[in-house]
Amino acid sequence: MHSKVLCVLLSICVGSLAFAGKPEITNNGTFYIYSFFWQNADFNPDTEDGDQFFYMHADVGIMADFGAGVSSQVTLGGWGTFGKHPITGAGEECPSPGQDVAVREAYIDFAKLFDSPLSFRAGKMHVLQGEQVFDGGEDGVMGAKFYGSTEMVDYDFAWYRLEENGGCWYVGAVSEVPDDVDLFGAWITGKFLEGAFRVAPYWFWRTTSGLMMIDTLEYVMKDDPMWLGGRLDVGPIAGLTVNGEFTMMMGQAEVVDVADSEMKYKGMHALGRLSYAPPTLPITFGGAYVMLTGDKVDTLAEYEAYESPIMGPYTFGFYKWWPGFGPAHVQTTAYGFSLVAPFIDMMSTNLNVINANIGFHQGPFMLRGDFFMYSRNWVPDGVESDMGMEIALLTTYTYRKTITLGATGGYWMPGDYFGDDLDPMLGGYLFTYITF
């Protein structure tokens, strides 16, 4: 039903553009290149492991403004590790569809429909809400949403097609069409004291179903996890920022018509963060705590491991121009992306993180030092939870207010969770980031 509603809405949008005047065209784009490096990711001094590689993203977009609040954004680009010899074709590249130029964004936007606070957007778009609802920033997600802003409240009611498992290849097919993966969400932000106090309750529901065989019989497997949470952003005095977030996973996965097949989701996520930048001094300092629960394997009917609604990276405020926690820790995660997704990124789930930081900023220059403590949120009896400590440095310089150059590195001293007689790990990256 929701697919039919989207088709109707898209038809209205495209039809409306046909009556719009000549659009005003503006260009935009993003380019960044990162030189990642890591050494001794297994903490084992007896093995030789490490690498240095480049990761690049480049996109160019066109924004067409048709007037009366109607606009359209189309972005073409590519991303990934590029390393093939231009003549022989030799060399390794990370196998990814991102290496080919493709449509990364393409949406139609209707701002303030009929002069109301309500806006509508449909197409392929980027998703970023809070610390853990993030599409990764490379490829957008197909979907549609109503959103808007008033003096007292911001709101976003969205539907995203995370996985299209049917589509044009199945037209006319007489076989069973695989189910899609859809994500529905509502994020509402109340603004008080002229925006210094913000409270944002939110809800997400990810749903899909598929066929599975049990004793030669075919059953339907339904997966319906839900997330209910809230975020608090407070700036009571100049320079002081307090962030808090708490999320509970609910819902269940079940095999339809099979007794005792239900598994209930019970994961939890929490964030507490404080930062202070004295208005008269060029320094900053702060601290944070993050909890992502793990699964207690002795409770088979419940699944306590936490994952994000979109199974994307944990941003941690993008403090180092990349998602995730310390730079060395990032280099142990899947694709170096800190995905909060069980069975994909075991280093970013079932995790407790404590952070303390201090920074210095003067004009275009910034220097920041971080201290991280990592531990497993849950471990079986007899297993140590301490994953160790990381000391990290970050420096950036913004040239002519346009190009940011940066470097960060982390030194991770492993804890007893990984074993005894281990050596530290070194990881980080250099980067250049341009937007226009």
N, C-alpha and C positions, 0 to 999 in steps of 0.2 A: 504493500500500500504506500509506504513512504517513497518508493521509487517512482510511483505514478504521480505523487504530489510534486516531487522534484521536477519531473518532466513538464508538468503544467507551468510551474514557476519559471523554468528556463524558457519556455515558449513565450511567456509574457515578456520576459526580459529582452529576448532577441527581437520580438515584434516591436517593442518600444524603441529600440535603437534605430529601427528603420525610419522612424519619424523624427529622429534627432537631427540637429543641424550639423554643420561641418565641425568636426572635433578639433580641440586644441591638443597638439601632440607634444609630449615631453619625454625625454630619455632618462633612464636610470640604470644602474648596474652595480655589481659587486665583484671584486677580485681579491682573493687571498691565496697565499702560498705558505705552507708550513713545512719546516724541516724538522721532522721528529727523530729522536734518537733514544735508545735504551740499551742497557747493559745489565746482564745477570738478573733477568726477570724471574728465574727460578730460585734465586738466592743460593745457588749451589756453586761453590768455588771450583768444583771438579769438572764443570762443563763450560764450554766456550759458547756463549750466546749473546747476541746483541745485533743492533742494526741502526742504520741511519737511512731515512727515506723521505721523499717529498710528497706532499699531498696538496693538490691545487683545486681551486674552484674559480670559475669565471662565468658570469652571466650578464646579459644585456636585456633590458626591458623597455617596453613602450607603454606609457600611460596615455590613454585617449580620454579626454574630458569632453563630453558631449553637452555639458551645461545642464542646468536644472538638477544637479546632484547625480547625474548619470555618468559613470566612467567605466573604463575597462583596462585591466592590466594584463599584459602578456610578457612572460619572461622566458628566454631561451638560454640554455647554458649547459655546462658539463662539469664534472667533478671526479676526483679519484687520484690514484697514483699512476702517473704517466712515465714510462721508462723504456719503450721499445726503440731500438736502433732505427734511424730514419731510412736506412738503405737495406740492411739485412733483415730487419724485423726481429732480431734477437733482443732478449731482455725480458724482464718480468714486470707485469702490471697486475695490480689487484683486480681479479675478475669482477667487474661491476658494470651494470648498464649505465652508470653515471658518466663513463668515459665518452659516450656518444652524446653529441649535442641533441637536446630534446626539450620539450615544453616542461618547464619546472613550475610555472604558475600561468594560469589563464582563467580569469574570473571577471564577472560583470558585477558592478556595485551600484546600488541605488541608495544614495544618502538622503536621510530625512524624508521618507516617503510621505507625499502629500503634506509637506511642511510639518511633519510630526517628528518626535525624537527617535522614531523607529527607522532603521536602515536594514537593507537586505543585500546579501552577497551570495553568489553561486558560481561554482566552477572548481578549479584546482587552486588551492591556497595554502599558505603556511599556517601552522598552528603553534602557538606558544602561550601557555597560561600557567602561572605559578612556577614552581621549581621542577615539575615532573610531568607536565603535559606538553611535550615538545616533539615535533616531527623530525628533528634533526637539522633543519635549516637547509637541506639540499633539495629534496623533492617535496613538493606540496602534496596535499591530500584532496581528493575529490569530495565535494560536499556542498552544503548550503547552510546559511545561518541568518537569523535575525539578530541584530545587535543595535546598540545605541547608548547615548549618554545624556544625562540631565545633571543639574546642579547637585542633586542628592544621590544619584545612583547610576552605575554603569551596568549593562546587562549583555549577555551573549548566550543565545539559544541555538545550538548547532547540531547538525547531523553530518557525519563523515563516513564515506565508504573506504574503510581501511584496506579491504581486499575485495577485488572484483573477480569472483571465481566462476562467472558464467560469461556473459558478454557476447560479442558478435560471433565468436567461433562456435557458439552453441545454437545459433538461430536455426530452427527447423530440425534440431536433433531430437531423436526419439528416446535418447538415454536420459538418465537422471542428471539434472543440472546441479553442480556443486553449489552450496550455499555461500553467500557473501559474508564478510565480516563488517559489521556496522558499529559505529560508536555514536551514541547520543550524549549530549552534554548540556548543562546549564550552569553558568557562572555569573553570579550577581554580586556587585560590589557596592556597598553602602559607604558614602563619603560624609564625614562629619568634621566639624571644626575647620572648615575651609580646606578639606582634604588631608589634614594632618592625622586623621584617624580613619582608617579604612578597614572594613570588615567584609569578607567575601565568602559566603557559603557557596558550595558547588556540589554538583552531582553528575556522575557519568555512568553510562550503561553500555557495555560491549556485548554484542550478541551474535551468535552463529550456531549452526547445526550441521551435522554431517552424518554419513552412514558408516556403520561399523558392523563387523561380523562377530557373532558369539555362537560357537557350536553350530556352524553352518547356517545360522539364522541371521537375518539382517535386521539391525535396529538403528534407531535414530539417536545420535549423541547430541545433546544440547548443552551449550556453554554460555552462561549468563552472569558473568561477574559484574558487580556494581560497586561504585565508589561514592562515599558520602564524606565530605570534609569541609574545612573552612580555613581561611587565611586571614591573618591580622597584620597590617602594616601601620606602624605608628611613628610619627616624628614629632614628639611633644615639645622639643626645644631645638633651636638651630644646631645643625650638625649631628644630632642624635637620631638614629634609625633603629627601630626594633621590628623584627619580622618573626611571625609565628605561623605554623601550619600543622594541621593534624588531619589525617585521612584514614578512614576505615574501609576495608573491602568487605563486601557482602555478596549475596547471590549464591548461585550453585551451578555445578556441572552434574549432569545426570544422563543415564541411558534410559530413554523412554520405555515404559512398560517392563522394566527389569527391577525386581525388588531389591532394596538395600543398595542401590547404585548411586545414591546421591553423595556428592562431596561439596561441603559448604566452604565458601571462602571466608577467611578470618584474618587476613593480613592487615597490618597497620603501618602507617608512616607518620613521622613527626619531625618537625624542624623548629629550632629556636636560634635566633641570630641577633646579635647586637653589634652595631658599629657606631663610632663617634669620630667626627672630624671637627676639632675646635675651630670656630670661625676665624680666630686670629693667629692660628698656628698652621704650618704646612705639614701636619702629621695626621695620621688616622690610626685607630686601633680598634680591635673588636674580637669577637669570638662566636662560635656556633656549635650546635649539637644537632646531629641528624640520626634518625633511627629508621631502618628498613627491616621489618621483621623477617625471620626465617621460619621454615616449616619444621614443626616437631613431628618427626616421622612416626612417633608412637600413636598419633591420633589420625588414623587412616580416613575417618569420615570428615575430617576437617583439614583445610589447607591454609596454614598460617603464613606462608611466604608472601611477601608483598611484591607487586609489580605495578608499573604505571599503567594508566588506562590505554595509552597508545604504545606502550612498551618502548618508549624512547629514552634518550639520555636524561640523566639528572643534571640540571644546569648548574646548581650551586651559585646562582647569580652571575654566571659567565665572568667571574672575577679575573680570570686569566685569559680571556678572549677565546675560550673553549669550554665545553661542558665538563663536569666532573669535579673531583676533589683535587688532591695533590698531583702534580705533573708526572711523578713516577708511578703513582697508583693508576693514573689514566692509561699509561703504557702497558698495564697488565690486563686491561679490559678489552672486550670484543671490539675489534676495529678501532681501538683507542677512542671509544665513544661513550663509555660509562652507561651502558643501557640497563635500565631497571626492568629486566626481563628474565625471569627464571629459565634455566636450561640453555640460555644464550650467553649470559654474562654473569658467571658465578662470582666474580670479584666485586660486582656492584650491587648484589642482593645479599640478604641476610647480613646486614652490615650496620655497625654503630660507628659514628665518626665524631670526634671532638676536634675543634679547630681553634687556634688563637693566632692573631695576625697583628702586624704593625706596619705602617707605611709612611712614606714621605713623598710629597708632591710639590713641585715648583715649576710653574709655567707648563710647558709641554712635556716635562719629565716626571716620571713616577717610578718609585721603587717600593716594593712590598716584600715582607718576609712572612712566611706561614709555618705553623707547626701543626701537624696532624697526628692524632692517635686513632688507629683502626682496630676494630675487634668484631668478631662474629656476634650477631645478636643472639643466636642459639647454637649450641653445640651439644652432641650427645655426652652422657656422663663419662668422665675420664679424659675428655678432650679439652685442651686449652683453647680459650677464645681470643687471646691476645695476638693480633696480627702485626703489631709493631708500630713504629713511629716514623714520620717523614718530616724532614726539614726542607723547605722550598723557598726559592727566591724568584721574584718576577720584576722585570723592568720594562717600561715602554717609553717611547718618545714619539710624539705626534708632530709631523713635519708639515708646516704651513696649514695647520688645522684640517688636513685632508688625508694624509697617509700616516698610519700608525705602524711603527716598527717595534718589535718586542722580542723578549727572550725570557724563558723560564726553565728552571731545572729543579729536580727534587732528589733527595738522598734518603732512601727508604731502608730503615734498619728493621729487619723482620723480627716478629715475636715468636713465642713458643708454639703457636698454632701451626707454623710451617716446619717445625722441627728444631734440632740443635746444630751447633757448629756451622751456621750459615753466614754468608757474606751479604752486605747491603746491596741494594739495587740503585742504579742511577738512571734517571729518565727525564725527558723534557723536550723542548722544541724552540726554534727560532721562527718568527713569522713577520709577514707584511700584510696589511689589511687596508683595502681602499674601497670606499663607497662613493657613488656620485649620483 
